[in-house]
Amino acid sequence: MRKNIKVALNAVLGATGVSTLLRSSLRRHLLVLCYHGVVELEPKDRFGYGNTVSVAEFRGHLQFLARHFRPLSVSDLVAHRRGHRELPESAALVTFDDG
């Protein structure tokens, strides 16, 4: 049921152009995704698992990022913060905490 709602919401956002509008407004900003971990099956208790996603969800996130964003490394971010490099448009950084 929950996956059906996600799929329907994604279709509505895509059909109405909201997704494109949001992505275009983020082009000059850095998107940072923080995960706690990637697990084999979808977590049943999202509150207990925090930022944990299933392997399938993570794969989907990475595929979306590959299509719509430019990956950034931590060293690229440090160089930007020190004034040595500009951020590319639609920059994204994927991080993991101690999970």
C-alpha positions in Angstrom: 0.0 0.0 0.0 2.7 2.4 1.0 4.7 1.8 -2.2 1.6 2.4 -4.2 1.2 5.8 -2.5 4.8 6.6 -3.3 4.5 5.6 -6.9 1.2 7.7 -7.3 2.7 10.7 -5.6 5.8 10.5 -7.8 3.7 10.3 -10.9 1.6 13.3 -9.8 4.7 15.4 -9.0 6.2 14.4 -12.4 3.1 15.0 -14.4 2.5 18.4 -12.9 6.0 19.6 -13.3 6.6 20.1 -9.6 9.6 17.7 -9.6 11.3 19.6 -12.4 10.5 23.0 -10.7 12.1 21.8 -7.4 15.2 20.4 -9.1 15.7 23.6 -11.1 15.5 25.6 -7.9 18.2 23.4 -6.3 20.7 23.8 -9.2 22.8 26.3 -7.4 22.7 24.6 -4.1 24.3 21.4 -2.7 22.0 18.5 -2.0 23.3 16.4 0.8 21.8 12.9 1.5 22.7 11.3 4.8 22.1 7.7 5.3 22.6 5.6 8.5 22.8 2.3 6.6 21.6 0.2 3.7 19.9 -3.1 4.7 18.8 -6.1 2.6 15.1 -5.7 3.2 12.9 -2.6 3.6 12.8 -1.6 7.2 9.4 -2.2 8.8 9.9 0.4 11.5 11.2 3.6 9.9 11.4 5.4 13.3 13.6 2.7 14.8 15.9 2.6 11.7 16.2 6.3 11.2 18.0 7.0 7.9 18.3 3.3 6.9 17.0 2.3 3.5 16.7 -1.0 1.7 19.2 -2.0 -1.0 16.4 -1.5 -3.6 15.6 1.9 -2.3 19.2 3.0 -2.2 19.7 1.7 -5.8 16.7 3.8 -6.9 18.1 6.9 -5.1 21.5 6.5 -6.8 19.8 6.0 -10.2 17.8 9.2 -9.7 20.9 11.1 -8.6 22.8 9.9 -11.6 20.1 11.1 -14.0 19.4 14.5 -12.3 22.5 15.5 -10.2 26.3 15.7 -10.4 28.1 13.7 -7.7 30.5 15.6 -5.5 33.3 14.2 -3.3 34.1 15.4 0.2 37.4 16.7 -1.2 35.5 18.7 -3.9 33.4 20.2 -1.1 36.5 21.2 0.9 38.0 22.8 -2.2 34.8 24.7 -2.7 34.7 25.9 0.9 38.3 27.1 0.6 37.5 29.0 -2.5 39.5 26.8 -4.9 36.6 25.4 -6.8 33.0 26.3 -7.8 30.2 23.9 -7.1 28.8 22.3 -10.3 25.1 22.9 -11.0 22.9 20.3 -9.3 25.7 19.0 -7.0 24.9 16.1 -4.7 26.9 14.5 -1.9 26.0 11.1 -0.4 27.2 10.5 3.2 26.9 7.8 5.8 27.2 8.2 9.5 28.6 5.4 11.7 26.0 2.9 10.4 
